[in-house]
Amino acid sequence: MSAELVLAAVLLIGIAVLFPAIFLLTGFIGPRSGGRIKNDIYEAGVSSMVGTATQRFSVKYYLVAILFIIFDIEAVFMYPWAVSMRELGWHGFIVMLVFMLTLFEGLVYVIKKGALKWE
């Protein structure tokens, strides 16, 4: 091993130990100011609501989230296909067409079932 490599490893380990130690010390030594208002939950300009953490949500929220994930993953698969379309040829085009038609069929099914209608 060369001296530069050993010096770099020691420097990296030293920094990896020094930074957390400094942050922990400032947490113990630094001033503490707080209170009910300062420690209250605050998000997006809206004060927190008082209630239970086991509040019920509509299943439609979860359904929309799952559908978003499905169609987001579709877009992730379509990008590499579009980049390498010339190498894949007609076989790759037909396979992607079947993939897109299957997802489109699922979307039509969800719309016909009325799962995306908000009342």
Stockholm file with secondary structure:
# STOCKHOLM 1.0

chainA/1-119         MSAELVLAAVLLIGIAVLFPAIFLLTGFIGPRSGGRIKNDIYEAGVSSMVGTATQRFSVKYYLVAILFIIFDIEAVFMYPWAVSMRELGWHGFIVMLVFMLTLFEGLVYVIKKGALKWE
#=GR chainA/1-119 SS CCHHHHHHHHHHHHHHHHHHHHHHHHHHHSCCCCCTTTTSCEETTEECCCSCTTCCCCHHHHHHHHHHHHHHHHHHHHHHHHHTHHHHHHHHHHHHHHHHHHHHHHHHHHHHHTTTCCC
#=GC SS_cons         CCHHHHHHHHHHHHHHHHHHHHHHHHHHHSCCCCCTTTTSCEETTEECCCSCTTCCCCHHHHHHHHHHHHHHHHHHHHHHHHHTHHHHHHHHHHHHHHHHHHHHHHHHHHHHHTTTCCC
//
